[in-house]
Amino acid sequence: MIDTHDRPVGDIVWDLYAYVLDRIGPVPTLIEWDANVPGWTTLKAQADRAETVMLARSQAALSVA
């Protein structure tokens, strides 16, 4: 995978993120933009998606326990 830090996170990366969260649990997450930084709406949407994935994986882990 190539991480260019200049566009929205791709679906394959979101899948990898969920996979990792299933194994290690919720952790602080940074979505990094180094170039072509978009407007606040896009940045907020990406942060919200990370939060949604993390919460979903956390709730799934709790329901199994």
C-alpha positions as CSV (number, residue, x, y, z in Angstrom):
1,M,0.0,0.0,0.0
2,I,1.2,3.5,-0.7
3,D,0.3,6.3,1.7
4,T,0.4,9.6,-0.1
5,H,-1.3,11.7,2.7
6,D,-3.0,13.8,0.0
7,R,-6.4,12.3,-0.4
8,P,-9.2,10.7,1.6
9,V,-8.6,7.4,3.2
10,G,-9.4,4.6,0.8
11,D,-11.8,1.7,1.5
12,I,-9.0,-0.9,1.7
13,V,-7.4,1.2,4.5
14,W,-10.7,1.5,6.4
15,D,-10.9,-2.3,6.1
16,L,-7.4,-2.7,7.5
17,Y,-8.2,-0.2,10.3
18,A,-11.2,-2.3,11.3
19,Y,-9.1,-5.5,11.2
20,V,-6.5,-4.0,13.4
21,L,-9.1,-2.6,15.9
22,D,-10.6,-6.1,16.1
23,R,-7.2,-7.4,17.3
24,I,-5.9,-4.6,19.6
25,G,-9.0,-2.6,20.6
26,P,-9.7,1.1,20.4
27,V,-6.6,3.3,20.1
28,P,-6.0,7.0,19.3
29,T,-6.1,7.5,15.6
30,L,-4.6,10.2,13.3
31,I,-5.7,10.9,9.8
32,E,-2.9,12.8,8.2
33,W,-2.9,15.2,5.3
34,D,0.4,16.6,4.1
35,A,-0.6,17.9,0.7
36,N,-3.9,18.9,-1.1
37,V,-5.5,19.6,2.3
38,P,-9.3,19.7,1.7
39,G,-11.8,21.9,3.5
40,W,-13.0,21.3,7.0
41,T,-16.1,19.3,5.9
42,T,-14.0,16.6,4.3
43,L,-11.5,16.5,7.2
44,K,-14.4,16.2,9.7
45,A,-16.1,13.5,7.7
46,Q,-12.8,11.5,7.7
47,A,-12.5,11.9,11.5
48,D,-16.1,11.0,12.0
49,R,-15.7,7.8,9.9
50,A,-12.7,6.8,12.0
51,E,-14.7,7.3,15.2
52,T,-17.6,5.3,13.7
53,V,-15.4,2.4,12.8
54,M,-13.7,2.4,16.2
55,L,-17.0,2.5,18.1
56,A,-18.5,-0.2,15.9
57,R,-15.5,-2.5,16.5
58,S,-15.5,-1.7,20.2
59,Q,-19.2,-2.5,20.5
60,A,-18.8,-5.7,18.6
61,A,-16.0,-6.8,20.9
62,L,-18.1,-6.1,24.0
63,S,-21.0,-8.1,22.6
64,V,-18.8,-11.2,22.1
65,A,-17.4,-10.9,25.7
